[in-house]
Amino acid sequence: MKKDIHILIPTFKRLKALAVTLTSLCYQSEQGFDIVISDQSPENELSTDASIATLLRLLELQGHEVKVMKNLPLRGMAQQRHFLLQQVHHPYCLFLDDDLILEPYVIRNMKRILQSQSIGFAGMAVIGLSYLHDHRPQEETVAFWKGEAEPEEILPDTEKWERYKLHNAANVFHLQQRLKLSPDAPVAYKIAWVGGCVLYDTAKLRQAGGFDFYRELPSAHCGEDVMAQISVMKKYGGCGVLPSGVYHQELKTTLPDRSFNIPEHLPV
């Protein structure tokens, strides 16, 4: 099996959620990937949990190299992502949160879009299924890329920044249902950023600076993924992919202190 994707999973005290996420990776249509898990839990529960061990063995039986690494002490999510990026030697890397469920077509479709364009990343927005009956048509505005996506400068408090509203709640789900979008014909659309499930061109992410900015940050911060995407989009462009088949397990955040939002403090 030719493997050209590293799936990078940062995790912290989420054994059950991680098990669900790993299970969905076992049944992806795209199987050309290896996995690196960076665990920042103070205990060693991940290495001794029977369910996790079984899933890792199954993934290895399917031909995937799986590495479970410790990254302590805690120095914030930007450093965690920087640490994961250092482990990559494949052309593409998928940053995947530890509390998601993926439909089988997810990685295949992001890779298809990314390879069809000369952009830096393609991502799928996460859907909150508890919001299935919360329709927000005023937040369902979408602009599809016609042809190849282009580099863009995305800044807070601008018109382009308002695109983030499409990714709230279950807006993406309602939009793709209304437009009858099919997983067999994925389409690229304009974004402010994408959270949770983003496939990067590894070289372009590194050339745009990756997560090197972690050295400038307090340990408590958020928005590190947004900052990296802003930098990549400015240089190479990026896009969202519809339909999305990524569902959020809707657990409480492991980053309760979100007072330092990186894009509001650092220049692009």
N, C-alpha and C positions, 0 to 999 in steps of 0.2 A: 504494500500500500504506500503510495506516494503521500508524504505528509508535508504540508506547507503552512500550517496554522498552529500557533501556540495559544491555548486557552488559558488565560490568567485569572485566577480566582482568589481575591483577598477574602479572608474569613476571620471572624471573631465571635466565639461563643455561640455558634449556630449549627450544631450538629444535625438537628432534624431538618432544618431548611437546606443545609448543604447536601444532605442525602437526597432530597427531592431534586435539587438542581443537577446533581451528578447522574441521577436516574434518567433525566431527560436527555443528557448527553449520550447515554448509551444507545439511544434510538434516533439519532440524527441521520438524515439522508446523506449529509456530508460527513465522511468518517476520516478524512485526512488530517487529523490533528493529534497533538500531544497536549498534556495538561500540566500546569504548575499551580499548586495551591500554596499560598503563603498564609500560615496560621499565626495570628497574634494573640491567641488565647493564652493566659498565663499557665493554665493546666495543660496536661498532655492527653486530654480526653479524645481528641481526634485520632491519635495514633493507637488508641486502645479500644475504640468503639467498633463492635462487631459488624454493624450495618455498613458503616463507612468502609471498613476493611473489605467486605464482600463486594461493594461497588467498585472499589479500586482494583480488585482482582478481576472483576468482569471487564472493566475498561482495558486492563492490560491484556486479557484474553482476546479482546477485539483488535489488538494491535497498537494500542496507544501507550506511549511512555507517560507515566504519571509520577510526578515528583511532589512530595509534601515537605515543605520547608518551614522552619520557624524564623520569624523576623521580629526580634525583640531587642531592646525595649521599644515601647510605643513611641513613635515620633510623628504620628499623623498620617492621614491617608495619602497625601502626596508622596511621602517617603515610601509608603507601602507599595504604591504603584510604580515608583521609581525602582524599587527592589525587584518587583516582578518583571519589569521591562528589561532589566539587566540579565535575566535568565533566558531571553528569547534568542533563538538562532534560526527561526523560520521566517519566510518573507512576510507573513501576516500574523497579527496577534489580536486576539479577542479578549478584551477586558469584560469579564462577566461577574456580576454581583452574586453573592452566595445565597440569595433568597428569591430566585427566579425559576420559572418553569417554561421550557422552550418546546414549541411545536417542532415536529421533525424537519420542517423545511427551513428553519430559521437561519442556520449557519450557511446552508447552501445558497439561499437567496442573497444574503449579505455579500458573500464571496462573489456571486455572479454579478451583482451591481458594481462592486469594487473593481473587479477585473475588467469590466466593460468601460471604465472611465479612468482618467489619470488623476484621481483625487486621493486625498489622504486617509479618509475613513468612510465607512457606511455603518449606520446603526439602526436598531429597531427600538422604538419607544416601548416602555413597559405599560401593561394594561392592568388597572385595578378592577377586578371582577366584582367587588362589592359595590361598584358604581354603575352596574349594568342598567339600572333604572333611573339613573341621574343623567338626563340628557341636557347637554349644554350647547345648543346649535351655534350660539354666539362665539364659541371657542373652537369651532370645527373648521375654521378657514385654513385652506391649504393651497400652496403654490407648488406645482410639479415642475421639475426640471425638464425642459424641452431640449433634447440633445444632451450634451455633456455638462455636468455641474461645473461651475466656475469658482475661483477663489472669491471670498467675500470677507469684508471686515464686519464683525459682529460686536457691537458694544452695548453695555447696559443703557437702559433708558432711551433706546432708539426704536424706530418702527420695526426693524428686523428682530430685535430682542423679543418683541411681543409674540413671535412665533411659538415661544415656549408653551403658550396656553393650550395648544393642540395636544400636548403630552400630559395634560392634567387628567386625573380620574380615569374614565373609560372613553374619552373623546375619540381617540384613534380607532377603537373598536367600532363605535357608532358610525364614524366616517367611512371606514372600509366596508361596513355592512351596507350603508346607504349607496355607496358607489359600486357595490358588487365586485370588489377587487379580488382577484384570484391569486393564490400562492404560486400558480404556474406562470404568472406574468407579473413579476415584481416590478414596482416603479419607484423612482427616486423623487424625493421632494425636498424643498428648502426648509432649513431648520435654524433654530438659535443654538441648540445643542441637543444631545441625546444622552439619557442617563441609563446606566445599568448594563447595556448590551451593545458594545461598539467594537467593530472589526476595523483595525488599522492596517495600513501599509506600514510595516515596521520601520523601514528606512526613512519614510517621510515623517513619521512620528518623531523619530530621533533627530532628524534634521531640523525639525521645528522646535527642538529643545526638550521634547519629552516632558518629564516631570522634574527636571533639574531645579526648578524654582522652589522645591521643597526646602532648600537650605535657607531661604529668606522668610520662612513662615514660623509662626508660633505653632506648637504641637497641636493645639485645638483649632481646627479650621474645617471648612467645607468648600465645595466648588472646585476642587482640584481637577476633576474630569472636565468641567466646563472650561477652565482655563486652558487646558491642553488642547481641547477641541477648537477653541477660539484661535489659538496659535496655528494649528494645522490648517484650519479653514482660510486664514488670511494668506497662507503661503501656497496651499494646494487645492483648497476646496474640500467639502464634505457634504454628506447628505443623509437623510433618513430613508428608510425602505418600508414600503407598504405592499401588501398587508403585513402588519406585525403579528407575530405569534408568540409574543413574550408576555408572560403573566407574572405579576408581582405577588409574593406570598403575604404582603402587607403586614409584616412584623414591625415592631417598634425599631426605630433607628438605633444603631450602635454608636452614633455620633450626636449625642444630645446637645452639645455646645456648638451651635452654628452661628455664633456671633461674628466670627471672622470669615466672611464670604470672599474668597480670593479675588474674583473678577472685580470686586468693588475697591480693592486695595492695590493691585499690581497693574502696571502699564502693560498693554499688549505689545 
